[in-house]
């Protein structure tokens, strides 16, 4: 069973609940960060509106929690159309996709999250739909089989994925615009916090508290908003409701989030690698067995941030602490370091 982590960028039920109170921006001007993407979208949407055409198909890829779903809704709002939201795993057969496509009106947006998990049979339906706005499906079978072509109204497909490398080349090439979302700067996260606090009626006037939450959010808006809710609850119960720097520090300490944004599972991973395996290299399965965690959980939820922060290295021999990881754990780094001088190794 996957452990629930407050600093996980994956969506959780309380994230969806906050979406209902309109934290998500609806217009491109209200969106914070991702400046290059904003400029590309602004040009594409303006040109499409002038031509009275649907915008080109858009592929968004990058780590979870950076705003791919929000951008899809913004595009639909800016283009004056409706957004249909689904996901790759939910489209198990071609009929699921056909039903949605035939309901769409000209210029509508179809957003498919985790598009790399589309079944091959469903993906075959998407190709002609994206290129020629039509779908071909077979009726009957054997010698009585016949192919029926259904013409669709022009639409925009927005695909989102956390693993762009798993997309087939045929599908990837059919997107007119592809963009990778980057992690956010602390200043951008502070703007997101300020806007969310205003919408949720949270007293977050303390700039130091706002900066503290933003700095510990791993550059991810979804984590940033989740930490804000936890700090809000703490300030409500242990204080007067006004979020001060002291209350914010105490709340984050209670949640186990340190100044680098690491949580107990992150620190346990680094400690096991440092103390049990002498800094590495060590295999992922061995580390997972020692921690009593699933290896997939570690690979998808723990390692990406440690790699981004330069605390961990993946080598052919296994996982290895970097000098930054050694400094974080206070370990000597083990008897054999990946970064040691090869001439100093014993013969």
C-alpha positions as CSV (number, residue, x, y, z in Angstrom):
1,X,0.0,0.0,0.0
2,X,1.4,3.4,-1.0
3,X,2.1,5.7,1.9
4,X,0.3,9.0,1.9
5,X,2.8,11.9,1.8
6,X,2.1,15.5,2.2
7,X,4.9,16.5,-0.1
8,X,3.8,14.1,-2.8
9,X,3.0,15.8,-6.1
10,X,0.3,13.3,-7.0
11,X,-3.3,14.4,-6.7
12,X,-5.2,13.6,-3.5
13,X,-8.9,14.0,-2.5
14,X,-8.3,17.3,-0.7
15,X,-6.8,18.8,-3.8
16,X,-10.0,18.2,-5.7
17,X,-12.0,19.7,-2.9
18,X,-10.1,22.9,-3.1
19,X,-10.5,23.0,-6.9
20,X,-14.3,23.4,-6.2
21,X,-13.7,26.7,-4.5
22,X,-12.0,28.1,-7.6
23,X,-8.3,28.2,-6.6
24,X,-7.4,27.3,-10.2
25,X,-7.0,30.3,-12.4
26,X,-9.4,30.6,-15.3
27,X,-7.5,33.0,-17.5
28,X,-4.0,33.0,-18.8
29,X,-3.3,36.4,-17.3
30,X,-4.0,34.9,-13.8
31,X,-1.6,32.0,-14.3
32,X,1.7,32.3,-12.5
33,X,5.0,31.0,-13.8
34,X,5.9,29.0,-16.9
35,X,6.6,32.3,-18.8
36,X,7.7,30.6,-22.0
37,X,4.6,28.4,-22.1
38,X,2.4,31.4,-21.5
39,X,3.9,33.2,-24.4
40,X,3.5,30.3,-26.7
41,X,-0.1,29.7,-25.7
42,X,-1.0,33.3,-26.0
43,X,0.3,33.5,-29.6
44,X,-1.3,30.2,-30.6
45,X,-4.7,31.1,-29.1
46,X,-4.7,34.6,-30.6
47,X,-3.9,33.3,-34.0
48,X,-6.6,30.6,-33.8
49,X,-9.2,33.1,-32.7
50,X,-8.4,35.3,-35.7
51,X,-8.6,32.4,-38.1
52,X,-11.7,31.1,-36.3
53,X,-10.0,27.7,-36.0
54,X,-9.4,25.4,-33.1
55,X,-6.0,25.7,-31.5
56,X,-3.4,23.1,-32.4
57,X,-3.2,19.9,-30.4
58,X,-1.0,20.5,-27.3
59,X,1.2,18.0,-25.4
60,X,2.3,19.0,-21.9
61,X,4.8,16.8,-20.1
62,X,6.8,17.1,-16.8
63,X,6.5,16.2,-13.2
64,X,3.1,16.0,-11.5
65,X,1.5,19.0,-9.7
66,X,2.8,21.7,-12.0
67,X,-0.5,22.8,-13.6
68,X,-1.1,20.7,-16.7
69,X,-4.8,20.2,-15.9
70,X,-5.1,23.9,-15.0
71,X,-3.6,24.9,-18.4
72,X,-6.1,22.7,-20.2
73,X,-9.1,24.5,-18.5
74,X,-7.5,27.9,-19.2
75,X,-7.2,27.0,-23.0
76,X,-10.9,26.0,-23.0
77,X,-11.9,29.2,-21.2
78,X,-9.8,31.5,-23.4
79,X,-11.2,29.9,-26.6
80,X,-14.8,30.1,-25.3
81,X,-15.3,26.4,-25.5
82,X,-16.0,23.4,-23.2
83,X,-13.3,21.1,-21.7
84,X,-13.9,17.3,-21.6
85,X,-11.6,15.7,-19.1
86,X,-10.6,12.0,-19.0
87,X,-7.4,10.0,-18.5
88,X,-5.5,7.3,-20.4
89,X,-6.4,4.4,-18.0
90,X,-10.1,5.3,-18.1
91,X,-10.3,4.8,-21.9
92,X,-10.2,1.0,-21.9
93,X,-11.8,0.6,-25.4
94,X,-12.3,2.6,-28.5
95,X,-16.0,3.1,-27.8
96,X,-15.1,5.1,-24.7
97,X,-13.2,7.6,-26.8
98,X,-15.8,7.6,-29.6
99,X,-18.6,8.5,-27.3
100,X,-16.8,11.6,-26.0
101,X,-15.6,12.8,-29.5
102,X,-19.0,12.6,-31.0
103,X,-20.5,14.8,-28.3
104,X,-18.0,17.6,-28.7
105,X,-18.8,20.9,-30.4
106,X,-16.5,22.9,-32.7
107,X,-13.5,24.2,-30.8
108,X,-14.0,22.1,-27.7
109,X,-11.0,20.8,-25.8
110,X,-10.4,17.1,-25.0
111,X,-8.0,16.8,-22.1
112,X,-6.4,13.3,-21.6
113,X,-4.3,13.0,-18.5
114,X,-1.6,10.3,-18.3
115,X,-1.9,9.9,-22.1
116,X,1.1,7.6,-22.2
117,X,-1.2,4.9,-20.6
118,X,-3.6,4.8,-23.5
119,X,-4.3,1.2,-24.7
120,X,-3.0,0.6,-28.2
121,X,-6.5,-0.1,-29.5
122,X,-7.7,3.3,-28.3
123,X,-4.6,5.1,-29.6
124,X,-5.4,3.9,-33.2
125,X,-8.7,5.8,-33.0
126,X,-6.9,9.0,-32.0
127,X,-4.7,9.2,-35.1
128,X,-7.3,10.0,-37.7
129,X,-9.3,12.0,-35.2
130,X,-6.3,14.3,-34.6
131,X,-5.3,14.7,-38.2
132,X,-8.5,14.6,-40.2
133,X,-11.2,15.0,-37.5
134,X,-12.8,11.7,-38.3
135,X,-13.0,8.2,-36.8
136,X,-13.3,4.9,-38.6
137,X,-15.0,2.0,-36.9
138,X,-15.9,-1.5,-38.1
139,X,-19.4,-2.9,-38.0
140,X,-20.3,-6.6,-38.1
141,X,-17.5,-9.1,-38.8
142,X,-16.1,-11.6,-41.3
143,X,-17.4,-11.3,-44.8
144,X,-20.1,-8.9,-43.7
145,X,-17.7,-6.4,-42.0
146,X,-17.9,-2.8,-43.2
147,X,-16.0,0.3,-42.2
148,X,-18.1,3.4,-41.3
149,X,-16.4,6.8,-41.2
150,X,-17.8,9.4,-38.7
151,X,-16.8,13.0,-39.3
152,X,-16.0,14.9,-36.1
153,X,-16.3,18.6,-35.4
154,X,-12.9,20.3,-35.2
155,X,-11.5,20.1,-31.7
156,X,-8.2,20.5,-29.7
157,X,-6.6,17.6,-27.9
158,X,-4.5,18.4,-24.9
159,X,-2.4,15.5,-23.7
160,X,-0.6,15.5,-20.3
161,X,2.0,13.0,-19.2
162,X,4.6,12.6,-16.5
163,X,6.6,10.2,-18.8
164,X,7.0,11.6,-22.2
165,X,9.4,8.8,-23.1
166,X,6.7,6.2,-23.0
167,X,4.6,8.0,-25.7
168,X,4.8,6.3,-29.1
169,X,6.5,8.3,-31.8
170,X,3.4,8.2,-33.9
171,X,1.3,9.9,-31.2
172,X,3.9,12.4,-30.2
173,X,4.4,13.6,-33.8
174,X,0.7,14.5,-34.1
175,X,0.9,17.3,-31.5
176,X,1.5,20.7,-33.0
177,X,2.8,22.1,-29.7
178,X,4.8,20.2,-27.2
179,X,6.1,21.8,-24.0
180,X,7.8,20.6,-20.8
181,X,6.7,22.3,-17.6
182,X,9.5,23.3,-15.2
183,X,9.6,23.5,-11.4
184,X,8.5,26.9,-10.1
185,X,10.7,29.6,-8.5
186,X,10.0,30.5,-4.9
187,X,8.8,33.9,-5.9
188,X,6.2,32.4,-8.2
189,X,5.0,30.0,-5.4
190,X,4.7,33.0,-3.1
191,X,2.3,34.6,-5.7
192,X,0.3,31.4,-5.9
193,X,0.1,31.3,-2.1
194,X,-1.0,34.9,-1.9
195,X,-3.8,34.3,-4.5
196,X,-4.9,31.0,-2.8
197,X,-5.0,32.6,0.7
198,X,-7.2,35.4,-0.7
199,X,-9.6,32.9,-2.3
200,X,-9.7,30.6,0.8
201,X,-9.9,33.6,3.2
202,X,-6.7,32.6,5.0
203,X,-4.8,35.2,7.0
204,X,-1.4,35.0,5.4
205,X,-0.1,38.6,5.6
206,X,3.2,37.5,7.1
207,X,5.7,37.6,4.1
208,X,8.2,35.5,6.0
209,X,5.6,32.7,6.6
210,X,4.7,32.8,3.0
211,X,8.3,32.6,1.9
212,X,8.9,29.7,4.3
213,X,6.0,27.6,2.9
214,X,7.0,28.4,-0.7
215,X,10.7,27.4,0.0
216,X,9.7,24.0,1.3
217,X,7.3,23.1,-1.5
218,X,9.7,21.4,-3.9
219,X,9.0,23.9,-6.6
220,X,5.5,22.4,-7.0
221,X,2.2,24.4,-6.7
222,X,0.2,21.4,-5.6
223,X,2.5,20.7,-2.7
224,X,2.6,24.4,-1.9
225,X,-1.2,24.6,-1.6
226,X,-1.3,21.4,0.4
227,X,1.2,22.8,2.9
228,X,-0.8,26.0,3.1
229,X,-3.9,24.0,4.2
230,X,-1.9,22.1,6.9
231,X,-0.4,25.4,8.2
232,X,-3.9,27.0,8.2
233,X,-5.3,24.1,10.3
234,X,-2.4,24.4,12.8
235,X,-2.8,28.2,13.0
236,X,-6.6,27.8,13.6
237,X,-6.2,25.2,16.4
238,X,-3.0,26.3,18.1
239,X,-3.2,30.1,17.4
240,X,-5.6,32.8,16.5
241,X,-5.9,31.9,12.8
242,X,-3.2,34.4,11.7
243,X,-0.3,32.5,10.1
244,X,2.9,33.8,11.6
245,X,6.5,32.6,10.9
246,X,6.6,30.8,14.2
247,X,3.3,29.0,13.6
248,X,4.4,28.1,10.1
249,X,7.6,26.6,11.3
250,X,5.9,24.6,14.1
251,X,3.3,23.3,11.6
252,X,5.8,22.2,9.1
253,X,8.0,20.6,11.8
254,X,4.9,18.6,12.9
255,X,4.4,17.4,9.3
256,X,8.0,16.4,9.2
257,X,9.0,18.8,6.4
258,X,12.5,20.2,6.8
259,X,14.1,23.3,5.4
260,X,15.1,21.4,2.2
261,X,11.5,20.2,1.6
262,X,12.5,16.6,2.7
263,X,10.0,14.5,4.6
264,X,10.6,11.5,6.9
265,X,10.6,9.0,4.0
266,X,13.1,11.1,2.1
267,X,15.4,11.2,5.1
268,X,14.9,7.5,5.8
269,X,16.0,6.7,2.3
270,X,19.1,8.8,2.6
271,X,19.9,7.4,6.0
272,X,19.5,3.7,4.9
273,X,21.8,4.4,1.9
274,X,24.4,6.1,4.1
275,X,24.3,3.9,7.2
276,X,23.3,0.4,6.0
277,X,24.9,0.5,2.5
278,X,27.9,2.8,3.3
279,X,26.8,5.4,0.9
280,X,26.2,3.0,-2.0
281,X,26.1,1.8,-4.6
282,X,23.1,-0.2,-3.7
283,X,20.2,-1.7,-5.6
284,X,16.7,-0.2,-5.5
285,X,15.1,-3.4,-4.4
286,X,17.6,-3.8,-1.5
287,X,16.9,-0.3,-0.3
288,X,13.1,-0.8,-0.6
289,X,13.3,-4.1,1.3
290,X,15.3,-2.4,4.1
291,X,12.8,0.4,4.3
292,X,9.8,-1.9,4.0
293,X,8.5,0.2,1.1
294,X,7.5,-0.7,-2.4
295,X,10.3,-0.1,-4.9
296,X,7.9,1.7,-7.3
297,X,7.0,4.1,-4.6
298,X,10.6,5.0,-4.0
299,X,11.4,5.3,-7.7
300,X,8.4,7.5,-8.5
301,X,7.9,9.6,-5.3
302,X,11.2,9.8,-3.5
303,X,14.1,9.6,-6.0
304,X,13.1,12.3,-8.5
305,X,13.4,15.1,-5.9
306,X,16.6,13.7,-4.4
307,X,18.1,13.5,-7.9
308,X,16.9,17.0,-8.7
309,X,18.6,18.3,-5.5
310,X,21.8,16.5,-6.4
311,X,21.7,14.3,-3.3
312,X,21.5,11.0,-5.2
313,X,23.1,9.5,-8.3
314,X,21.9,6.5,-10.3
315,X,24.7,4.4,-11.6
316,X,25.1,1.1,-13.3
317,X,26.0,-0.5,-10.0
318,X,23.0,1.1,-8.2
319,X,22.1,4.1,-6.1
320,X,24.9,6.2,-4.7
321,X,25.0,9.2,-2.4
322,X,26.5,12.4,-3.8
323,X,28.6,14.8,-1.7
324,X,25.4,16.8,-1.1
325,X,23.6,13.6,0.1
326,X,26.5,12.8,2.3
327,X,26.4,16.3,3.8
328,X,22.6,16.0,4.3
329,X,23.0,12.8,6.3
330,X,26.1,13.7,8.1
331,X,27.7,10.5,7.0
332,X,31.2,9.9,5.9
333,X,29.8,8.6,2.6
334,X,30.9,5.0,2.8
335,X,34.1,3.1,2.0
336,X,33.9,3.6,-1.7
337,X,32.6,6.8,-3.3
338,X,31.5,7.3,-6.9
339,X,33.2,10.7,-6.8
340,X,36.5,9.5,-5.3
341,X,39.7,9.7,-7.3
342,X,40.1,6.3,-9.2
343,X,43.8,6.4,-8.5
344,X,43.1,6.3,-4.8
345,X,41.1,3.0,-5.0
346,X,42.9,-0.1,-3.6
347,X,44.4,-2.3,-6.2
